Every structure is written in C-alpha cells, then in structure tokens.
Amino acid sequence: MHERQGTVDAVVIGAGIAGLMAASRLTAHGHSVLVLDKSRGIGGRMATRRVGEAVCDHGAQFFTQRTHDFHGVIEPAVHDGAVAEWCRGFSRDGSIGADRPAADDGHPRYRGVRGMTDLPKWLAARLATQGHEVEVRTTAQATSVAVGDDRVRVTIEGQNAPAEVVEAAGCVLTAPVPQALDLLAAGGSLDQLDAHAIERLRTVAYDPCFAVLLVLDRPSLMPEPGAIQFGSDAPGPVAWVADNQKKGISAVPALTVHATGAFSREHFDVPPDDVAGMLIDAVRPWIDGDPRTAVVERSVHRWKFATPTTVLPDPFVAASWSPPILCCGDAFAGPRVEGAFSSGAAAGMLFAERLAGGSR
Ligand SMILES: Cc1cc2nc3c(=O)[nH]c(=O)nc-3n(C[C@H](O)[C@H](O)[C@H](O)COP(=O)(O)OP(=O)(O)OC[C@H]3O[C@@H](n4cnc5c(N)ncnc54)[C@H](O)[C@@H]3O)c2cc1C
C-alpha cells in the first residue's frame, strides 16, 4: 500500500494508563504527541466488555490509590463521575458466606463508574482539552520503530488505511516489554541502543491469564462487596471471582472469573471452551443452581501478557536517550494500575524535560 509520512514531537505506543499518562505529561509541556493503539478502544488491560445484556470488566478489576500523584488524578476523576470507591477490601476465603463481612484494611479500592475503561476514557478526554497538539488513534498498530539521524521512525498499519511512517524526536513504548523489543528489532535498531538497557528489558516476563465472563439468569451467590480475591498464588485454579452486577456496573448478574498464573500457564494451549468448563466448575458455589441452565451466555479471553512476573525497580528504562526511546508500564513501577500510572507519568515527564532541554 501507499506510504504516508508525518512528523510529531513524540509517538506514544499504547493507550493504556501508562501511555495516556506519558502523553499527558508531554502535552502539558507543550509537545505534540501521537498516541497509537492497535485495539479498537483505549484502556489496554483496563478493559470493559459487553456480553449480551451484561457489562463485565475482564482485565483489571479495581485499583488502589496510595501515592500523592495518583491521588491528584483520581480525586478529579471521582468528582467528574468517572471513578467511584468500590469497597475497602475483599474476602480472601471462598468459604465466607454472603452473611459474613469482607476484609476491611481501610484502603479504598476504586472502580470505573460504568467499568474500568472509564478512567482511561476520562484521561483521554482530558488530554484533548489540554489545548496542545495531541491525537489518540485506535486500530493503529505500530509495526516497527527505527532509529536514524537522532530521530525515530514509527511505521503504523491501520485497518483499511495506507501504511504510514511517522518521524518523531523520540518514542515511549508501553506495549508489554517482549512486544516492545520486537518493535525495536523490526526497525533494525537494537544494535544502536543501550546494550545494558536491552539486556535488562529482556529479563521481563509475564504470566498469562484466562478470563471467563458468565452471564447468569438469576442473582449470583457472591458475598458483599461482590468479589473474592483468592490471590494469584492460590492453590486452586481461580485467582479472582466478581459479580459485575453487585459491583455496580452491570444491569444483569454476570461473573468475571480470573484463573491463576500457574493454571493459565499450564492450560495455555488447551481449547478455551475446555478451560471455561474447568473454571465454571471451580466457581459453582457462587452460581445458584445448575450452571448448565443458570449460565445463559459466556465469553473466554486469554490475556497473553497479563501480569509481569519480573518487575524492574526503575520507574522506566531508556533503551536510548539520543533519541529518547523509553520503555514503561506496569513491568517497572509495580504490576498494577497504579504502578503503570506512575511509570508512564515518570517516562513522560523525563522525556518532556529532555525535549525542552533542546536535545531534539
Ligand atoms: C486479568 C487481569 C487482571 C488484573 N487485575 C488488576 C487489578 O485488579 N488491579 C490492578 O491494579 N491491576 C490489575 N491488572 C493489571 C493492570 O491491568 C495493568 O497493570 C495496567 O492496566 C497496565 O497498564 P499499561 O498501560 O502498562 O499496559 P496496557 O494496559 O497493557 O496498555 C498497553 C497498550 O499497548 C497497546 N499496544 C501493544 N502493542 C501495540 C502496538 N504494536 N501498536 C499499538 N498499540 C499497541 C495495547 O493494545 C494496549 O492497549 C490486571 C491485569 C489483567 C490482565
């Protein structure tokens, strides 16, 4: 296909929370930014999906807010009606019945008001009002990142659109680290980058996660506040189960079931329908009656890069400073929404300062 060319200060690959925060810091400093996401919507692993009549969060389920910086973003998001407190803790014990209180450790757990994508959507809408040149483009897949003449060239393929090369002073990569390294390799750039940084990035690995969404024809038997957190290292197959109706985002009862990392690794190549059957068996105590009749619709999703199992201690890693190519996301500041937020914000801030320092 015909190739188009464009120029921008920074390209951000990924419109999850890390990418949106990096873009926010860059635009706040007056830099022009192009944010790309290969998916149809924004939010990445903060994902909400409609299944029949139900609305289900199928990636991240809630987030905490422990740092001052994140508080500064969450407070206005709560004020604008995008985010709400869900609860202050979850049952960790599957034997706890609906009549027993959940754990309360005093730390608020937040959710999007209509689903977890509400926070990324709110951040993207705020970006658009910052008054600087910023574009968030979906169904736009970066296929390579090349380096030359102290600039980066990002090749983008969209649905039914001609391939495009965008040239920029630098780039922020928020895709899972193995995929970010693939983009640099596809651009033929790896040998021009910081070899030590690339070695460190190669140590990052992720666990997969099966997510099964089950729409029910009757209320579930889940205890308040509508979720049980068994934990990613639970002995059984289930790490988490939540009722999206009790959570307050779905008009009808619908469970989100997440498998543990160990179960998901072990069953990665098993047909998804068989995996769904095993997970339905495991959550039977919270389904009222026979699942064969109570479950009216189901959907299975396999997250390949769900949770980083190696988290680097740095807020982000610079594969290069000249030009800036910064890798960030939840593999850096912690394997959760708040970690991805901090990592993206730190990368965006340092990149913005670098550009303002005249090194472009
Ligand atoms: C099943 C599951 C449950 C979770 N539960 C919780 C929870 O309860 N609480 C919590 O705090 N965290 C949870 N997490 C973790 C949390 O979702 C992540 O830490 C956080 O959302 C990561 O944000 P990010 O921006 O770093 O990455 P992502 O959200 O993954 O964003 C990266 C984006 O890059 C895009 N992308 C990738 N490659 C390309 C390319 N080549 N071109 C263009 N775009 C590209 C992707 O489409 C994606 O949108 C969970 C994750 C999963 C999968």
The ligand as an SDF file (V2000), in Angstrom:
LIG
                    3D

 53 58  0  0  0  0  0  0  0  0999 V2000
   -6.7360  -10.2470   34.0410 C   0  0  0  0  0  0  0  0  0  0  0  0
   -6.0880   -9.0450   34.6690 C   0  0  0  0  0  0  0  0  0  0  0  0
   -6.4890   -8.6150   35.9220 C   0  0  0  0  0  0  0  0  0  0  0  0
   -5.8970   -7.5010   36.5190 C   0  0  0  0  0  0  0  0  0  0  0  0
   -6.3650   -7.0460   37.7130 N   0  0  0  0  0  0  0  0  0  0  0  0
   -5.8610   -5.9080   38.2190 C   0  0  0  0  0  0  0  0  0  0  0  0
   -6.4630   -5.3130   39.3690 C   0  0  0  0  0  0  0  0  0  0  0  0
   -7.4900   -5.7770   39.8710 O   0  0  0  0  0  0  0  0  0  0  0  0
   -5.8790   -4.1910   39.8810 N   0  0  0  0  0  0  0  0  0  0  0  0
   -4.7930   -3.6000   39.3010 C   0  0  0  0  0  0  0  0  0  0  0  0
   -4.3380   -2.5580   39.7980 O   0  0  0  0  0  0  0  0  0  0  0  0
   -4.2300   -4.1270   38.1860 N   0  0  0  0  0  0  0  0  0  0  0  0
   -4.7520   -5.2450   37.6340 C   0  0  0  0  0  0  0  0  0  0  0  0
   -4.2420   -5.7570   36.4920 N   0  0  0  0  0  0  0  0  0  0  0  0
   -3.0430   -5.1180   35.9250 C   0  0  0  0  0  0  0  0  0  0  0  0
   -3.3960   -3.8160   35.2050 C   0  0  0  0  0  0  0  0  0  0  0  0
   -4.4390   -4.0260   34.2940 O   0  0  0  0  0  0  0  0  0  0  0  0
   -2.1520   -3.3430   34.4700 C   0  0  0  0  0  0  0  0  0  0  0  0
   -1.0840   -3.2360   35.3880 O   0  0  0  0  0  0  0  0  0  0  0  0
   -2.3040   -1.9820   33.7860 C   0  0  0  0  0  0  0  0  0  0  0  0
   -3.5930   -1.8130   33.2270 O   0  0  0  0  0  0  0  0  0  0  0  0
   -1.2020   -1.8910   32.7400 C   0  0  0  0  0  0  0  0  0  0  0  0
   -1.2820   -0.6590   32.0520 O   0  0  0  0  0  0  0  0  0  0  0  0
   -0.2270   -0.3360   30.9000 P   0  0  0  0  0  0  0  0  0  0  0  0
   -0.6180    0.9650   30.3240 O   0  0  0  0  0  0  0  0  0  0  0  0
    1.1490   -0.5230   31.4210 O   0  0  0  0  0  0  0  0  0  0  0  0
   -0.4000   -1.5160   29.8230 O   0  0  0  0  0  0  0  0  0  0  0  0
   -1.6710   -1.8980   28.9450 P   0  0  0  0  0  0  0  0  0  0  0  0
   -2.9240   -1.5430   29.6250 O   0  0  0  0  0  0  0  0  0  0  0  0
   -1.4760   -3.3160   28.5310 O   0  0  0  0  0  0  0  0  0  0  0  0
   -1.5290   -0.9420   27.6600 O   0  0  0  0  0  0  0  0  0  0  0  0
   -0.6650   -1.2250   26.6020 C   0  0  0  0  0  0  0  0  0  0  0  0
   -1.3870   -0.8800   25.3110 C   0  0  0  0  0  0  0  0  0  0  0  0
   -0.4700   -1.0170   24.2230 O   0  0  0  0  0  0  0  0  0  0  0  0
   -1.2120   -1.4230   23.0940 C   0  0  0  0  0  0  0  0  0  0  0  0
   -0.2480   -1.9830   22.1400 N   0  0  0  0  0  0  0  0  0  0  0  0
    0.5490   -3.0550   22.2890 C   0  0  0  0  0  0  0  0  0  0  0  0
    1.3110   -3.2340   21.1910 N   0  0  0  0  0  0  0  0  0  0  0  0
    0.9890   -2.2420   20.3340 C   0  0  0  0  0  0  0  0  0  0  0  0
    1.4290   -1.8830   19.0200 C   0  0  0  0  0  0  0  0  0  0  0  0
    2.3630   -2.6040   18.3850 N   0  0  0  0  0  0  0  0  0  0  0  0
    0.8830   -0.7970   18.4370 N   0  0  0  0  0  0  0  0  0  0  0  0
   -0.0900   -0.0630   19.0650 C   0  0  0  0  0  0  0  0  0  0  0  0
   -0.5360   -0.3720   20.3040 N   0  0  0  0  0  0  0  0  0  0  0  0
   -0.0150   -1.4380   20.9240 C   0  0  0  0  0  0  0  0  0  0  0  0
   -2.1880   -2.4410   23.6460 C   0  0  0  0  0  0  0  0  0  0  0  0
   -3.3050   -2.6040   22.7900 O   0  0  0  0  0  0  0  0  0  0  0  0
   -2.5580   -1.7940   24.9910 C   0  0  0  0  0  0  0  0  0  0  0  0
   -3.7370   -1.0200   24.8730 O   0  0  0  0  0  0  0  0  0  0  0  0
   -4.8380   -6.8410   35.8500 C   0  0  0  0  0  0  0  0  0  0  0  0
   -4.4450   -7.2690   34.5810 C   0  0  0  0  0  0  0  0  0  0  0  0
   -5.0780   -8.3460   33.9770 C   0  0  0  0  0  0  0  0  0  0  0  0
   -4.6910   -8.7510   32.5760 C   0  0  0  0  0  0  0  0  0  0  0  0
  1  2  1  0
  2  3  1  0
  2 52  2  0
  3  4  2  0
  4  5  1  0
  4 50  1  0
  5  6  2  0
  6  7  1  0
  6 13  1  0
  7  8  2  0
  7  9  1  0
  9 10  1  0
 10 11  2  0
 10 12  1  0
 12 13  2  0
 13 14  1  0
 14 15  1  0
 14 50  1  0
 15 16  1  0
 16 17  1  0
 16 18  1  0
 18 19  1  0
 18 20  1  0
 20 21  1  0
 20 22  1  0
 22 23  1  0
 23 24  1  0
 24 25  2  0
 24 26  1  0
 24 27  1  0
 27 28  1  0
 28 29  2  0
 28 30  1  0
 28 31  1  0
 31 32  1  0
 32 33  1  0
 33 34  1  0
 33 48  1  0
 34 35  1  0
 35 36  1  0
 35 46  1  0
 36 37  1  0
 36 45  1  0
 37 38  2  0
 38 39  1  0
 39 40  1  0
 39 45  2  0
 40 41  1  0
 40 42  2  0
 42 43  1  0
 43 44  2  0
 44 45  1  0
 46 47  1  0
 46 48  1  0
 48 49  1  0
 50 51  2  0
 51 52  1  0
 52 53  1  0
M  END
$$$$
